[in-house]
Amino acid sequence: MRLSIVTHPAVEPVTLEEMKQYLKIPLDIEDAQEDAIIESLITSAREEAEKYTKRAFITQQWDMILDEFEPCLEVPLGKLQSVDGIFVRDSAYNETEVASTAYFVDTISDPGMVLFKSSYPGKIAAPVSGWRIRFTCGYGDAASNLPKTMITAIKRIAAYWYENREAHELPKNAKDLLDKYCILYV
């Protein structure tokens, strides 16, 4: 299985102003270069927190590429909002969309699932990357959809990296907040 992002989040869960307040930087001090660094740290902190938890925080669209057909599959990244299409590629790598009536989407389970209604949807797939599932996931379109502890963890990560410019690890105090949201695969 391989994942490829199609649509990035439209917003970050922490604004520049919120992060500057957290860092105790006066809001009336404007430094475009420093603001750009802080905004970059916010994005990096969110991405690393998502990687750590194996979840998408703010609404995003992804493609999942599979080599083999699976009649029941778990859709990664948690909080599945929708399956936007399932596509099968033939031996010449021409794509055909599988009818949405051929499968059931479970958005209640976390992570979500796709279950095909028959054992095989009748398409012969390419030997490699024969299946593509496009899906939308995340807690919602706004920071207000996220649990507050996730937002605090992002602030802690960004603050730690701001104060320790060479650091690349997640601080323990952020991991402690994120641990309960981690998707564990058996």
Secondary structure in CASP SS format (residue, H / E / C, confidence):
PFRMAT SS
TARGET T0000
AUTHOR 0000-0000-0000
METHOD secondary structure of the structure
MODEL  1
M C 1.00
R E 1.00
L E 1.00
S E 1.00
I E 1.00
V E 1.00
T E 1.00
H C 1.00
P C 1.00
A C 1.00
V C 1.00
E C 1.00
P C 1.00
V C 1.00
T C 1.00
L H 1.00
E H 1.00
E H 1.00
M H 1.00
K H 1.00
Q H 1.00
Y H 1.00
L C 1.00
K C 1.00
I C 1.00
P C 1.00
L C 1.00
D C 1.00
I C 1.00
E C 1.00
D C 1.00
A H 1.00
Q H 1.00
E H 1.00
D H 1.00
A H 1.00
I H 1.00
I H 1.00
E H 1.00
S H 1.00
L H 1.00
I H 1.00
T H 1.00
S H 1.00
A H 1.00
R H 1.00
E H 1.00
E H 1.00
A H 1.00
E H 1.00
K H 1.00
Y H 1.00
T H 1.00
K C 1.00
R E 1.00
A C 1.00
F C 1.00
I E 1.00
T C 1.00
Q E 1.00
Q E 1.00
W E 1.00
D E 1.00
M E 1.00
I E 1.00
L E 1.00
D C 1.00
E C 1.00
F C 1.00
E C 1.00
P C 1.00
C E 1.00
L E 1.00
E E 1.00
V C 1.00
P C 1.00
L E 1.00
G C 1.00
K C 1.00
L E 1.00
Q E 1.00
S E 1.00
V E 1.00
D E 1.00
G E 1.00
I E 1.00
F E 1.00
V E 1.00
R E 1.00
D C 1.00
S C 1.00
A C 1.00
Y C 1.00
N C 1.00
E E 1.00
T E 1.00
E E 1.00
V C 1.00
A C 1.00
S H 1.00
T H 1.00
A H 1.00
Y E 1.00
F E 1.00
V E 1.00
D E 1.00
T C 1.00
I C 1.00
S C 1.00
D C 1.00
P C 1.00
G C 1.00
M E 1.00
V E 1.00
L E 1.00
F E 1.00
K C 1.00
S C 1.00
S C 1.00
Y C 1.00
P C 1.00
G C 1.00
K C 1.00
I C 1.00
A C 1.00
A C 1.00
P C 1.00
V C 1.00
S C 1.00
G C 1.00
W E 1.00
R E 1.00
I E 1.00
R E 1.00
F E 1.00
T E 1.00
C E 1.00
G C 1.00
Y C 1.00
G E 1.00
D C 1.00
A C 1.00
A H 1.00
S H 1.00
N H 1.00
L C 1.00
P C 1.00
K H 1.00
T H 1.00
M H 1.00
I H 1.00
T H 1.00
A H 1.00
I H 1.00
K H 1.00
R H 1.00
I H 1.00
A H 1.00
A H 1.00
Y H 1.00
W H 1.00
Y H 1.00
E H 1.00
N C 1.00
R C 1.00
E C 1.00
A C 1.00
H C 1.00
E C 1.00
L C 1.00
P C 1.00
K H 1.00
N H 1.00
A H 1.00
K H 1.00
D H 1.00
L H 1.00
L H 1.00
D H 1.00
K H 1.00
Y H 1.00
C C 1.00
I C 1.00
L C 1.00
Y C 1.00
V C 1.00
END
